[in-house]
C-alpha cells in the first residue's frame, strides 16, 4: 500500500505540474495590442497625461496605466500617444496639467483643467464606465481625445 500511495502522490504532482505549465503558457500567450490616438485641445505649454482605466478601478479614478507627454511647443497642440493593452474593456482619459502637480484638479466635481475622454462625455453627473468604455480585441489607432 505504501508503493500505491507513493505512485498516487507522484501522479498528482505530475498532473499539478502539467496544469501549472499549461496555465503559464496560456498567460504568456495573452495578446498585447496597441491603443493609440492624438490628444488635441491643449495649450502646448503643459504636460499631457493620458490615463487608462478598467472597470475595477474606474469608480475610484485610480488608473491602471499613465503616460505623460510634453507637447511640441511649435504651433497647434497635437500630442500623439500610445498605450499597450490586453484584450478587455477600457476607458481612456487625458488632461493638461496646467499647474504641473501630476493630477487632475477639481472644483467640486468639475475638472479645473482641460480634460476629456476617448468616448465623448457630457452632462453634470459623474462619468460612468459603461457609457465611456470601449472593447479592445485588436489594435486601435484612432482613439483620439479632445480636451475641453
MODELLER restraints for C-alpha pairs under 7 A, 6 or more apart:
rsr = mdl.restraints
at = mdl.atoms
rsr.add(forms.Gaussian(group=physical.xy_distance, feature=features.Distance(at['CA:31:A'], at['CA:86:A']), mean=5.95, stdev=0.5))
rsr.add(forms.Gaussian(group=physical.xy_distance, feature=features.Distance(at['CA:32:A'], at['CA:84:A']), mean=6.32, stdev=0.5))
rsr.add(forms.Gaussian(group=physical.xy_distance, feature=features.Distance(at['CA:32:A'], at['CA:85:A']), mean=5.44, stdev=0.5))
rsr.add(forms.Gaussian(group=physical.xy_distance, feature=features.Distance(at['CA:32:A'], at['CA:86:A']), mean=4.67, stdev=0.5))
rsr.add(forms.Gaussian(group=physical.xy_distance, feature=features.Distance(at['CA:33:A'], at['CA:84:A']), mean=5.67, stdev=0.5))
rsr.add(forms.Gaussian(group=physical.xy_distance, feature=features.Distance(at['CA:33:A'], at['CA:85:A']), mean=5.24, stdev=0.5))
rsr.add(forms.Gaussian(group=physical.xy_distance, feature=features.Distance(at['CA:33:A'], at['CA:86:A']), mean=5.87, stdev=0.5))
rsr.add(forms.Gaussian(group=physical.xy_distance, feature=features.Distance(at['CA:33:A'], at['CA:138:A']), mean=5.75, stdev=0.5))
rsr.add(forms.Gaussian(group=physical.xy_distance, feature=features.Distance(at['CA:33:A'], at['CA:139:A']), mean=5.07, stdev=0.5))
rsr.add(forms.Gaussian(group=physical.xy_distance, feature=features.Distance(at['CA:34:A'], at['CA:82:A']), mean=6.73, stdev=0.5))
rsr.add(forms.Gaussian(group=physical.xy_distance, feature=features.Distance(at['CA:34:A'], at['CA:83:A']), mean=5.93, stdev=0.5))
rsr.add(forms.Gaussian(group=physical.xy_distance, feature=features.Distance(at['CA:34:A'], at['CA:84:A']), mean=4.91, stdev=0.5))
rsr.add(forms.Gaussian(group=physical.xy_distance, feature=features.Distance(at['CA:34:A'], at['CA:85:A']), mean=6.39, stdev=0.5))
rsr.add(forms.Gaussian(group=physical.xy_distance, feature=features.Distance(at['CA:34:A'], at['CA:139:A']), mean=4.87, stdev=0.5))
rsr.add(forms.Gaussian(group=physical.xy_distance, feature=features.Distance(at['CA:34:A'], at['CA:140:A']), mean=6.34, stdev=0.5))
rsr.add(forms.Gaussian(group=physical.xy_distance, feature=features.Distance(at['CA:35:A'], at['CA:82:A']), mean=5.68, stdev=0.5))
rsr.add(forms.Gaussian(group=physical.xy_distance, feature=features.Distance(at['CA:35:A'], at['CA:83:A']), mean=5.10, stdev=0.5))
rsr.add(forms.Gaussian(group=physical.xy_distance, feature=features.Distance(at['CA:35:A'], at['CA:84:A']), mean=6.16, stdev=0.5))
rsr.add(forms.Gaussian(group=physical.xy_distance, feature=features.Distance(at['CA:35:A'], at['CA:85:A']), mean=6.93, stdev=0.5))
rsr.add(forms.Gaussian(group=physical.xy_distance, feature=features.Distance(at['CA:35:A'], at['CA:139:A']), mean=5.86, stdev=0.5))
rsr.add(forms.Gaussian(group=physical.xy_distance, feature=features.Distance(at['CA:35:A'], at['CA:140:A']), mean=4.82, stdev=0.5))
rsr.add(forms.Gaussian(group=physical.xy_distance, feature=features.Distance(at['CA:35:A'], at['CA:141:A']), mean=5.96, stdev=0.5))
rsr.add(forms.Gaussian(group=physical.xy_distance, feature=features.Distance(at['CA:36:A'], at['CA:81:A']), mean=5.51, stdev=0.5))
rsr.add(forms.Gaussian(group=physical.xy_distance, feature=features.Distance(at['CA:36:A'], at['CA:82:A']), mean=4.30, stdev=0.5))
rsr.add(forms.Gaussian(group=physical.xy_distance, feature=features.Distance(at['CA:36:A'], at['CA:83:A']), mean=6.22, stdev=0.5))
rsr.add(forms.Gaussian(group=physical.xy_distance, feature=features.Distance(at['CA:36:A'], at['CA:140:A']), mean=6.18, stdev=0.5))
rsr.add(forms.Gaussian(group=physical.xy_distance, feature=features.Distance(at['CA:36:A'], at['CA:141:A']), mean=4.74, stdev=0.5))
rsr.add(forms.Gaussian(group=physical.xy_distance, feature=features.Distance(at['CA:36:A'], at['CA:142:A']), mean=6.23, stdev=0.5))
rsr.add(forms.Gaussian(group=physical.xy_distance, feature=features.Distance(at['CA:36:A'], at['CA:143:A']), mean=5.79, stdev=0.5))
rsr.add(forms.Gaussian(group=physical.xy_distance, feature=features.Distance(at['CA:37:A'], at['CA:80:A']), mean=5.77, stdev=0.5))
rsr.add(forms.Gaussian(group=physical.xy_distance, feature=features.Distance(at['CA:37:A'], at['CA:81:A']), mean=5.62, stdev=0.5))
rsr.add(forms.Gaussian(group=physical.xy_distance, feature=features.Distance(at['CA:37:A'], at['CA:82:A']), mean=6.80, stdev=0.5))
rsr.add(forms.Gaussian(group=physical.xy_distance, feature=features.Distance(at['CA:37:A'], at['CA:141:A']), mean=5.70, stdev=0.5))
rsr.add(forms.Gaussian(group=physical.xy_distance, feature=features.Distance(at['CA:37:A'], at['CA:142:A']), mean=4.76, stdev=0.5))
rsr.add(forms.Gaussian(group=physical.xy_distance, feature=features.Distance(at['CA:37:A'], at['CA:143:A']), mean=4.43, stdev=0.5))
rsr.add(forms.Gaussian(group=physical.xy_distance, feature=features.Distance(at['CA:37:A'], at['CA:144:A']), mean=4.54, stdev=0.5))
rsr.add(forms.Gaussian(group=physical.xy_distance, feature=features.Distance(at['CA:38:A'], at['CA:78:A']), mean=6.30, stdev=0.5))
rsr.add(forms.Gaussian(group=physical.xy_distance, feature=features.Distance(at['CA:38:A'], at['CA:79:A']), mean=5.31, stdev=0.5))
rsr.add(forms.Gaussian(group=physical.xy_distance, feature=features.Distance(at['CA:38:A'], at['CA:80:A']), mean=4.21, stdev=0.5))
rsr.add(forms.Gaussian(group=physical.xy_distance, feature=features.Distance(at['CA:38:A'], at['CA:81:A']), mean=5.98, stdev=0.5))
rsr.add(forms.Gaussian(group=physical.xy_distance, feature=features.Distance(at['CA:38:A'], at['CA:144:A']), mean=4.77, stdev=0.5))
rsr.add(forms.Gaussian(group=physical.xy_distance, feature=features.Distance(at['CA:38:A'], at['CA:145:A']), mean=6.29, stdev=0.5))
rsr.add(forms.Gaussian(group=physical.xy_distance, feature=features.Distance(at['CA:39:A'], at['CA:78:A']), mean=5.74, stdev=0.5))
rsr.add(forms.Gaussian(group=physical.xy_distance, feature=features.Distance(at['CA:39:A'], at['CA:79:A']), mean=4.96, stdev=0.5))
rsr.add(forms.Gaussian(group=physical.xy_distance, feature=features.Distance(at['CA:39:A'], at['CA:80:A']), mean=6.26, stdev=0.5))
rsr.add(forms.Gaussian(group=physical.xy_distance, feature=features.Distance(at['CA:39:A'], at['CA:144:A']), mean=5.88, stdev=0.5))
rsr.add(forms.Gaussian(group=physical.xy_distance, feature=features.Distance(at['CA:39:A'], at['CA:145:A']), mean=4.75, stdev=0.5))
rsr.add(forms.Gaussian(group=physical.xy_distance, feature=features.Distance(at['CA:39:A'], at['CA:146:A']), mean=5.77, stdev=0.5))
rsr.add(forms.Gaussian(group=physical.xy_distance, feature=features.Distance(at['CA:40:A'], at['CA:77:A']), mean=5.92, stdev=0.5))
rsr.add(forms.Gaussian(group=physical.xy_distance, feature=features.Distance(at['CA:40:A'], at['CA:78:A']), mean=4.89, stdev=0.5))
rsr.add(forms.Gaussian(group=physical.xy_distance, feature=features.Distance(at['CA:40:A'], at['CA:79:A']), mean=6.57, stdev=0.5))
rsr.add(forms.Gaussian(group=physical.xy_distance, feature=features.Distance(at['CA:40:A'], at['CA:145:A']), mean=6.39, stdev=0.5))
rsr.add(forms.Gaussian(group=physical.xy_distance, feature=features.Distance(at['CA:40:A'], at['CA:146:A']), mean=4.85, stdev=0.5))
rsr.add(forms.Gaussian(group=physical.xy_distance, feature=features.Distance(at['CA:40:A'], at['CA:147:A']), mean=6.06, stdev=0.5))
rsr.add(forms.Gaussian(group=physical.xy_distance, feature=features.Distance(at['CA:41:A'], at['CA:77:A']), mean=6.58, stdev=0.5))
rsr.add(forms.Gaussian(group=physical.xy_distance, feature=features.Distance(at['CA:41:A'], at['CA:146:A']), mean=5.49, stdev=0.5))
rsr.add(forms.Gaussian(group=physical.xy_distance, feature=features.Distance(at['CA:41:A'], at['CA:147:A']), mean=4.76, stdev=0.5))
rsr.add(forms.Gaussian(group=physical.xy_distance, feature=features.Distance(at['CA:41:A'], at['CA:148:A']), mean=6.51, stdev=0.5))
rsr.add(forms.Gaussian(group=physical.xy_distance, feature=features.Distance(at['CA:42:A'], at['CA:77:A']), mean=5.48, stdev=0.5))
rsr.add(forms.Gaussian(group=physical.xy_distance, feature=features.Distance(at['CA:42:A'], at['CA:96:A']), mean=6.44, stdev=0.5))
rsr.add(forms.Gaussian(group=physical.xy_distance, feature=features.Distance(at['CA:42:A'], at['CA:147:A']), mean=6.32, stdev=0.5))
rsr.add(forms.Gaussian(group=physical.xy_distance, feature=features.Distance(at['CA:43:A'], at['CA:77:A']), mean=5.92, stdev=0.5))
rsr.add(forms.Gaussian(group=physical.xy_distance, feature=features.Distance(at['CA:44:A'], at['CA:71:A']), mean=5.08, stdev=0.5))
rsr.add(forms.Gaussian(group=physical.xy_distance, feature=features.Distance(at['CA:44:A'], at['CA:72:A']), mean=6.32, stdev=0.5))
rsr.add(forms.Gaussian(group=physical.xy_distance, feature=features.Distance(at['CA:44:A'], at['CA:73:A']), mean=5.24, stdev=0.5))
rsr.add(forms.Gaussian(group=physical.xy_distance, feature=features.Distance(at['CA:44:A'], at['CA:77:A']), mean=5.00, stdev=0.5))
rsr.add(forms.Gaussian(group=physical.xy_distance, feature=features.Distance(at['CA:45:A'], at['CA:73:A']), mean=6.71, stdev=0.5))
rsr.add(forms.Gaussian(group=physical.xy_distance, feature=features.Distance(at['CA:46:A'], at['CA:70:A']), mean=6.74, stdev=0.5))
rsr.add(forms.Gaussian(group=physical.xy_distance, feature=features.Distance(at['CA:46:A'], at['CA:96:A']), mean=6.24, stdev=0.5))
rsr.add(forms.Gaussian(group=physical.xy_distance, feature=features.Distance(at['CA:46:A'], at['CA:97:A']), mean=5.88, stdev=0.5))
rsr.add(forms.Gaussian(group=physical.xy_distance, feature=features.Distance(at['CA:46:A'], at['CA:98:A']), mean=5.60, stdev=0.5))
rsr.add(forms.Gaussian(group=physical.xy_distance, feature=features.Distance(at['CA:47:A'], at['CA:68:A']), mean=6.48, stdev=0.5))
rsr.add(forms.Gaussian(group=physical.xy_distance, feature=features.Distance(at['CA:47:A'], at['CA:69:A']), mean=5.66, stdev=0.5))
rsr.add(forms.Gaussian(group=physical.xy_distance, feature=features.Distance(at['CA:47:A'], at['CA:70:A']), mean=4.77, stdev=0.5))
rsr.add(forms.Gaussian(group=physical.xy_distance, feature=features.Distance(at['CA:47:A'], at['CA:71:A']), mean=6.71, stdev=0.5))
rsr.add(forms.Gaussian(group=physical.xy_distance, feature=features.Distance(at['CA:47:A'], at['CA:96:A']), mean=5.93, stdev=0.5))
rsr.add(forms.Gaussian(group=physical.xy_distance, feature=features.Distance(at['CA:47:A'], at['CA:97:A']), mean=5.54, stdev=0.5))
rsr.add(forms.Gaussian(group=physical.xy_distance, feature=features.Distance(at['CA:48:A'], at['CA:68:A']), mean=5.60, stdev=0.5))
rsr.add(forms.Gaussian(group=physical.xy_distance, feature=features.Distance(at['CA:48:A'], at['CA:69:A']), mean=5.12, stdev=0.5))
rsr.add(forms.Gaussian(group=physical.xy_distance, feature=features.Distance(at['CA:48:A'], at['CA:70:A']), mean=6.24, stdev=0.5))
rsr.add(forms.Gaussian(group=physical.xy_distance, feature=features.Distance(at['CA:48:A'], at['CA:94:A']), mean=6.85, stdev=0.5))
rsr.add(forms.Gaussian(group=physical.xy_distance, feature=features.Distance(at['CA:48:A'], at['CA:95:A']), mean=5.74, stdev=0.5))
rsr.add(forms.Gaussian(group=physical.xy_distance, feature=features.Distance(at['CA:48:A'], at['CA:96:A']), mean=4.65, stdev=0.5))
rsr.add(forms.Gaussian(group=physical.xy_distance, feature=features.Distance(at['CA:48:A'], at['CA:97:A']), mean=6.22, stdev=0.5))
rsr.add(forms.Gaussian(group=physical.xy_distance, feature=features.Distance(at['CA:49:A'], at['CA:66:A']), mean=6.73, stdev=0.5))
rsr.add(forms.Gaussian(group=physical.xy_distance, feature=features.Distance(at['CA:49:A'], at['CA:67:A']), mean=5.85, stdev=0.5))
rsr.add(forms.Gaussian(group=physical.xy_distance, feature=features.Distance(at['CA:49:A'], at['CA:68:A']), mean=4.50, stdev=0.5))
rsr.add(forms.Gaussian(group=physical.xy_distance, feature=features.Distance(at['CA:49:A'], at['CA:69:A']), mean=6.45, stdev=0.5))
rsr.add(forms.Gaussian(group=physical.xy_distance, feature=features.Distance(at['CA:49:A'], at['CA:94:A']), mean=5.36, stdev=0.5))
rsr.add(forms.Gaussian(group=physical.xy_distance, feature=features.Distance(at['CA:49:A'], at['CA:95:A']), mean=5.42, stdev=0.5))
rsr.add(forms.Gaussian(group=physical.xy_distance, feature=features.Distance(at['CA:49:A'], at['CA:96:A']), mean=6.46, stdev=0.5))
rsr.add(forms.Gaussian(group=physical.xy_distance, feature=features.Distance(at['CA:50:A'], at['CA:66:A']), mean=5.63, stdev=0.5))
rsr.add(forms.Gaussian(group=physical.xy_distance, feature=features.Distance(at['CA:50:A'], at['CA:67:A']), mean=5.29, stdev=0.5))
rsr.add(forms.Gaussian(group=physical.xy_distance, feature=features.Distance(at['CA:50:A'], at['CA:68:A']), mean=6.29, stdev=0.5))
rsr.add(forms.Gaussian(group=physical.xy_distance, feature=features.Distance(at['CA:50:A'], at['CA:93:A']), mean=5.87, stdev=0.5))
rsr.add(forms.Gaussian(group=physical.xy_distance, feature=features.Distance(at['CA:50:A'], at['CA:94:A']), mean=4.34, stdev=0.5))
rsr.add(forms.Gaussian(group=physical.xy_distance, feature=features.Distance(at['CA:50:A'], at['CA:95:A']), mean=6.85, stdev=0.5))
rsr.add(forms.Gaussian(group=physical.xy_distance, feature=features.Distance(at['CA:51:A'], at['CA:63:A']), mean=6.04, stdev=0.5))
rsr.add(forms.Gaussian(group=physical.xy_distance, feature=features.Distance(at['CA:51:A'], at['CA:65:A']), mean=5.83, stdev=0.5))
rsr.add(forms.Gaussian(group=physical.xy_distance, feature=features.Distance(at['CA:51:A'], at['CA:66:A']), mean=4.59, stdev=0.5))
rsr.add(forms.Gaussian(group=physical.xy_distance, feature=features.Distance(at['CA:51:A'], at['CA:67:A']), mean=6.71, stdev=0.5))
rsr.add(forms.Gaussian(group=physical.xy_distance, feature=features.Distance(at['CA:51:A'], at['CA:92:A']), mean=5.70, stdev=0.5))
rsr.add(forms.Gaussian(group=physical.xy_distance, feature=features.Distance(at['CA:51:A'], at['CA:93:A']), mean=5.16, stdev=0.5))
rsr.add(forms.Gaussian(group=physical.xy_distance, feature=features.Distance(at['CA:51:A'], at['CA:94:A']), mean=5.91, stdev=0.5))
rsr.add(forms.Gaussian(group=physical.xy_distance, feature=features.Distance(at['CA:52:A'], at['CA:63:A']), mean=5.52, stdev=0.5))
rsr.add(forms.Gaussian(group=physical.xy_distance, feature=features.Distance(at['CA:52:A'], at['CA:64:A']), mean=5.76, stdev=0.5))
rsr.add(forms.Gaussian(group=physical.xy_distance, feature=features.Distance(at['CA:52:A'], at['CA:65:A']), mean=5.08, stdev=0.5))
rsr.add(forms.Gaussian(group=physical.xy_distance, feature=features.Distance(at['CA:52:A'], at['CA:66:A']), mean=6.39, stdev=0.5))
rsr.add(forms.Gaussian(group=physical.xy_distance, feature=features.Distance(at['CA:52:A'], at['CA:90:A']), mean=6.78, stdev=0.5))
rsr.add(forms.Gaussian(group=physical.xy_distance, feature=features.Distance(at['CA:52:A'], at['CA:91:A']), mean=5.88, stdev=0.5))
rsr.add(forms.Gaussian(group=physical.xy_distance, feature=features.Distance(at['CA:52:A'], at['CA:92:A']), mean=4.82, stdev=0.5))
rsr.add(forms.Gaussian(group=physical.xy_distance, feature=features.Distance(at['CA:52:A'], at['CA:93:A']), mean=6.61, stdev=0.5))
rsr.add(forms.Gaussian(group=physical.xy_distance, feature=features.Distance(at['CA:53:A'], at['CA:63:A']), mean=4.77, stdev=0.5))
rsr.add(forms.Gaussian(group=physical.xy_distance, feature=features.Distance(at['CA:53:A'], at['CA:64:A']), mean=5.54, stdev=0.5))
rsr.add(forms.Gaussian(group=physical.xy_distance, feature=features.Distance(at['CA:53:A'], at['CA:90:A']), mean=5.54, stdev=0.5))
rsr.add(forms.Gaussian(group=physical.xy_distance, feature=features.Distance(at['CA:53:A'], at['CA:91:A']), mean=5.11, stdev=0.5))
rsr.add(forms.Gaussian(group=physical.xy_distance, feature=features.Distance(at['CA:53:A'], at['CA:92:A']), mean=6.46, stdev=0.5))
rsr.add(forms.Gaussian(group=physical.xy_distance, feature=features.Distance(at['CA:54:A'], at['CA:89:A']), mean=6.35, stdev=0.5))
rsr.add(forms.Gaussian(group=physical.xy_distance, feature=features.Distance(at['CA:54:A'], at['CA:90:A']), mean=4.76, stdev=0.5))
rsr.add(forms.Gaussian(group=physical.xy_distance, feature=features.Distance(at['CA:54:A'], at['CA:91:A']), mean=6.43, stdev=0.5))
rsr.add(forms.Gaussian(group=physical.xy_distance, feature=features.Distance(at['CA:55:A'], at['CA:129:A']), mean=6.39, stdev=0.5))
rsr.add(forms.Gaussian(group=physical.xy_distance, feature=features.Distance(at['CA:57:A'], at['CA:63:A']), mean=6.30, stdev=0.5))
rsr.add(forms.Gaussian(group=physical.xy_distance, feature=features.Distance(at['CA:58:A'], at['CA:129:A']), mean=6.59, stdev=0.5))
rsr.add(forms.Gaussian(group=physical.xy_distance, feature=features.Distance(at['CA:71:A'], at['CA:77:A']), mean=6.49, stdev=0.5))
rsr.add(forms.Gaussian(group=physical.xy_distance, feature=features.Distance(at['CA:71:A'], at['CA:79:A']), mean=5.81, stdev=0.5))
rsr.add(forms.Gaussian(group=physical.xy_distance, feature=features.Distance(at['CA:87:A'], at['CA:136:A']), mean=5.11, stdev=0.5))
rsr.add(forms.Gaussian(group=physical.xy_distance, feature=features.Distance(at['CA:87:A'], at['CA:137:A']), mean=4.94, stdev=0.5))
rsr.add(forms.Gaussian(group=physical.xy_distance, feature=features.Distance(at['CA:88:A'], at['CA:135:A']), mean=5.67, stdev=0.5))
rsr.add(forms.Gaussian(group=physical.xy_distance, feature=features.Distance(at['CA:88:A'], at['CA:136:A']), mean=5.32, stdev=0.5))
rsr.add(forms.Gaussian(group=physical.xy_distance, feature=features.Distance(at['CA:88:A'], at['CA:137:A']), mean=6.92, stdev=0.5))
rsr.add(forms.Gaussian(group=physical.xy_distance, feature=features.Distance(at['CA:89:A'], at['CA:133:A']), mean=6.07, stdev=0.5))
rsr.add(forms.Gaussian(group=physical.xy_distance, feature=features.Distance(at['CA:89:A'], at['CA:134:A']), mean=5.49, stdev=0.5))
rsr.add(forms.Gaussian(group=physical.xy_distance, feature=features.Distance(at['CA:89:A'], at['CA:135:A']), mean=4.38, stdev=0.5))
rsr.add(forms.Gaussian(group=physical.xy_distance, feature=features.Distance(at['CA:89:A'], at['CA:136:A']), mean=6.14, stdev=0.5))
rsr.add(forms.Gaussian(group=physical.xy_distance, feature=features.Distance(at['CA:90:A'], at['CA:133:A']), mean=5.18, stdev=0.5))
rsr.add(forms.Gaussian(group=physical.xy_distance, feature=features.Distance(at['CA:90:A'], at['CA:134:A']), mean=5.64, stdev=0.5))
rsr.add(forms.Gaussian(group=physical.xy_distance, feature=features.Distance(at['CA:90:A'], at['CA:135:A']), mean=6.48, stdev=0.5))
rsr.add(forms.Gaussian(group=physical.xy_distance, feature=features.Distance(at['CA:91:A'], at['CA:132:A']), mean=5.96, stdev=0.5))
rsr.add(forms.Gaussian(group=physical.xy_distance, feature=features.Distance(at['CA:91:A'], at['CA:133:A']), mean=4.81, stdev=0.5))
rsr.add(forms.Gaussian(group=physical.xy_distance, feature=features.Distance(at['CA:91:A'], at['CA:134:A']), mean=6.57, stdev=0.5))
rsr.add(forms.Gaussian(group=physical.xy_distance, feature=features.Distance(at['CA:92:A'], at['CA:117:A']), mean=5.70, stdev=0.5))
rsr.add(forms.Gaussian(group=physical.xy_distance, feature=features.Distance(at['CA:92:A'], at['CA:118:A']), mean=5.52, stdev=0.5))
rsr.add(forms.Gaussian(group=physical.xy_distance, feature=features.Distance(at['CA:93:A'], at['CA:116:A']), mean=5.66, stdev=0.5))
rsr.add(forms.Gaussian(group=physical.xy_distance, feature=features.Distance(at['CA:93:A'], at['CA:117:A']), mean=4.25, stdev=0.5))
rsr.add(forms.Gaussian(group=physical.xy_distance, feature=features.Distance(at['CA:93:A'], at['CA:118:A']), mean=6.31, stdev=0.5))
rsr.add(forms.Gaussian(group=physical.xy_distance, feature=features.Distance(at['CA:94:A'], at['CA:115:A']), mean=5.58, stdev=0.5))
rsr.add(forms.Gaussian(group=physical.xy_distance, feature=features.Distance(at['CA:94:A'], at['CA:116:A']), mean=5.57, stdev=0.5))
rsr.add(forms.Gaussian(group=physical.xy_distance, feature=features.Distance(at['CA:94:A'], at['CA:117:A']), mean=6.38, stdev=0.5))
rsr.add(forms.Gaussian(group=physical.xy_distance, feature=features.Distance(at['CA:94:A'], at['CA:145:A']), mean=6.88, stdev=0.5))
rsr.add(forms.Gaussian(group=physical.xy_distance, feature=features.Distance(at['CA:95:A'], at['CA:104:A']), mean=6.74, stdev=0.5))
rsr.add(forms.Gaussian(group=physical.xy_distance, feature=features.Distance(at['CA:95:A'], at['CA:113:A']), mean=6.83, stdev=0.5))
rsr.add(forms.Gaussian(group=physical.xy_distance, feature=features.Distance(at['CA:95:A'], at['CA:114:A']), mean=5.58, stdev=0.5))
rsr.add(forms.Gaussian(group=physical.xy_distance, feature=features.Distance(at['CA:95:A'], at['CA:115:A']), mean=4.08, stdev=0.5))
rsr.add(forms.Gaussian(group=physical.xy_distance, feature=features.Distance(at['CA:95:A'], at['CA:116:A']), mean=6.52, stdev=0.5))
rsr.add(forms.Gaussian(group=physical.xy_distance, feature=features.Distance(at['CA:95:A'], at['CA:147:A']), mean=6.71, stdev=0.5))
rsr.add(forms.Gaussian(group=physical.xy_distance, feature=features.Distance(at['CA:96:A'], at['CA:113:A']), mean=6.24, stdev=0.5))
rsr.add(forms.Gaussian(group=physical.xy_distance, feature=features.Distance(at['CA:96:A'], at['CA:114:A']), mean=5.49, stdev=0.5))
rsr.add(forms.Gaussian(group=physical.xy_distance, feature=features.Distance(at['CA:96:A'], at['CA:115:A']), mean=6.49, stdev=0.5))
rsr.add(forms.Gaussian(group=physical.xy_distance, feature=features.Distance(at['CA:97:A'], at['CA:103:A']), mean=6.86, stdev=0.5))
rsr.add(forms.Gaussian(group=physical.xy_distance, feature=features.Distance(at['CA:97:A'], at['CA:104:A']), mean=6.71, stdev=0.5))
rsr.add(forms.Gaussian(group=physical.xy_distance, feature=features.Distance(at['CA:97:A'], at['CA:113:A']), mean=6.72, stdev=0.5))
rsr.add(forms.Gaussian(group=physical.xy_distance, feature=features.Distance(at['CA:98:A'], at['CA:113:A']), mean=6.53, stdev=0.5))
rsr.add(forms.Gaussian(group=physical.xy_distance, feature=features.Distance(at['CA:104:A'], at['CA:111:A']), mean=6.89, stdev=0.5))
rsr.add(forms.Gaussian(group=physical.xy_distance, feature=features.Distance(at['CA:104:A'], at['CA:113:A']), mean=6.59, stdev=0.5))
rsr.add(forms.Gaussian(group=physical.xy_distance, feature=features.Distance(at['CA:105:A'], at['CA:111:A']), mean=5.88, stdev=0.5))
rsr.add(forms.Gaussian(group=physical.xy_distance, feature=features.Distance(at['CA:105:A'], at['CA:112:A']), mean=5.51, stdev=0.5))
rsr.add(forms.Gaussian(group=physical.xy_distance, feature=features.Distance(at['CA:105:A'], at['CA:113:A']), mean=6.41, stdev=0.5))
rsr.add(forms.Gaussian(group=physical.xy_distance, feature=features.Distance(at['CA:106:A'], at['CA:112:A']), mean=5.07, stdev=0.5))
rsr.add(forms.Gaussian(group=physical.xy_distance, feature=features.Distance(at['CA:114:A'], at['CA:147:A']), mean=5.29, stdev=0.5))
rsr.add(forms.Gaussian(group=physical.xy_distance, feature=features.Distance(at['CA:114:A'], at['CA:148:A']), mean=4.98, stdev=0.5))
rsr.add(forms.Gaussian(group=physical.xy_distance, feature=features.Distance(at['CA:115:A'], at['CA:147:A']), mean=4.56, stdev=0.5))
rsr.add(forms.Gaussian(group=physical.xy_distance, feature=features.Distance(at['CA:115:A'], at['CA:148:A']), mean=5.55, stdev=0.5))
rsr.add(forms.Gaussian(group=physical.xy_distance, feature=features.Distance(at['CA:116:A'], at['CA:145:A']), mean=6.03, stdev=0.5))
rsr.add(forms.Gaussian(group=physical.xy_distance, feature=features.Distance(at['CA:116:A'], at['CA:146:A']), mean=5.83, stdev=0.5))
rsr.add(forms.Gaussian(group=physical.xy_distance, feature=features.Distance(at['CA:116:A'], at['CA:147:A']), mean=4.71, stdev=0.5))
rsr.add(forms.Gaussian(group=physical.xy_distance, feature=features.Distance(at['CA:116:A'], at['CA:148:A']), mean=6.28, stdev=0.5))
rsr.add(forms.Gaussian(group=physical.xy_distance, feature=features.Distance(at['CA:117:A'], at['CA:145:A']), mean=5.56, stdev=0.5))
rsr.add(forms.Gaussian(group=physical.xy_distance, feature=features.Distance(at['CA:118:A'], at['CA:143:A']), mean=5.67, stdev=0.5))
rsr.add(forms.Gaussian(group=physical.xy_distance, feature=features.Distance(at['CA:118:A'], at['CA:144:A']), mean=5.61, stdev=0.5))
rsr.add(forms.Gaussian(group=physical.xy_distance, feature=features.Distance(at['CA:118:A'], at['CA:145:A']), mean=4.74, stdev=0.5))
rsr.add(forms.Gaussian(group=physical.xy_distance, feature=features.Distance(at['CA:119:A'], at['CA:132:A']), mean=5.23, stdev=0.5))
